[in-house]
Structures are given as C-alpha cells and as structure tokens.
Amino acid sequence: MTEFLNPRNDFLFKRLFGVAEHEVLLVAFINAVFQDSGRPLVRSATILNPEIPQDALRDKRSVFDIHVRTDLGQEIDIEVQTRRHETLAVRTLYYKIAAKNPL
C-alpha cells in the first residue's frame, strides 16, 4: 500500500505538513530547506489561512498549499509543484503581492 502514498500528492502533502498536529514534521521540512540555503532555523511554525482574498468578483481565487508564520516572525508560503510550469515565476510574484496587500 505504501507505494501509492506519494508525499508530492497535494492532498497527502497537506495532511502531512499542513495540520497543527504535525507541526514537528512541518518544522523539520522548513529547516531542511533553510539549512541548505543558509537561513536561520526555526523552532516552531503556526499554520495560517492559506487563502488569498479576492479583490474583485472576477479575480482569480488563490490558495497556498501551506501558509505559516515561524517563531522568528517570518511568513512562508509553501507550494508543491510536480512539474515545471511556464508561468510559475509570474504566479509566485502574484501570490507574494496579493498576500501582502489583502483587502
């Protein structure tokens, strides 16, 4: 059965890392990424609402896979991509701007 449980699956990824009961896993995941980038490690992370509010009725609905705030006050948006998307850079920039400028 475990061969069917791929952590890159959106549902499984969110169940592993996006629930409060699994904060230890989420912190370990963030620190594994931070360690390789030279960023300071975190001790805890609070899961926040992953939805970015729409400014207008016709705006695109946007939801992060996981949105957290660390004990250092950093807000981190975690997105899982299983294939290369041509628009990923533009979409990431849109998410960053929209998340910082809610209604």
N, C-alpha and C positions, 0 to 999 in steps of 0.2 A: 504494500500500500504506500510506503514512503516514496517510491519512485514517482508518484503522482503529486506529491507535495513540493511544489517549486516555490521558494520564497520570493521569486520575481513576479509571481502571480499577484495582481493588485489586491485581491481580497485577502489572500494569505499574508502578504506583506503588512497590510493594515492591522490584521489580527495579531501578528507577531510584535510589531513595533508601535502601533497606534492606539493602544489601550493602556490606561493607567496601571493596571495590574502587572504590566510587563515593562515598567519603567527601567528596570535593570538592563533588559535587552536593548532598549532604545538608547540608553546612555552608553552602553558598550559599542553599539553601532556608530553613534556620533563620534565617540572617542577614537574608534578605529580609523575613521576618515580624518579626523583632526590630527591624529598622531602623524600620519603621512604628510600632512600639509604644514606641520609646524605650529598649528594653532593651539591655544591653551585648552587643556582637557576640562571637561565638565563633571560635576558630581551628581547633578540632578537635572531633570527636564520635566516641565509641565506641558501637557498636551493642550493646545488651544483649538478653537474652532477653525477648521480648515477651509471654510467657505469665504470667498472674497465677495462682498456685497456688490450688486449691480448698481451702476449709477443711473441707468435708464432701462425702461422695459425691454428694449431691443438689444441691450448689451449682452455679451457672451457671459454665460454662467461659468465661473471658475472655482475649482476646488483643488486644494493641495492634497497630495496623498497623506502627508503628515505635516502639521504646523506646530512647532514647540517653542517654548521660552526656556532657556537654560538658567542655572543658578547664577551665571555671570551676567544675566540680563539680555543675552543675545536671542533674537528670534531667528529660527531656522525653518526653512521650507524644504521639505524632503519630497522629491519626485522620483518615481521609479520609471525608467524607460528601458524597454526590452529591445527596441530597435532604434536606429538613427532616424530622426525626423528633420526634414529640411528647415522647418520653422521653429525648431527648439530654442534657438537663441532669441528670436523675437518674442516667442511666447514667455520665456523666462523673464525677459525685460518687462513685458506687460504685467506679469504676476507681481514683480517687485514694485513697480509703480502703483498698481492697483491696491496692493496690500498696505502700502504706506500712506495712501490717500483715500481712506474709506469715507463714505458719506458723513 
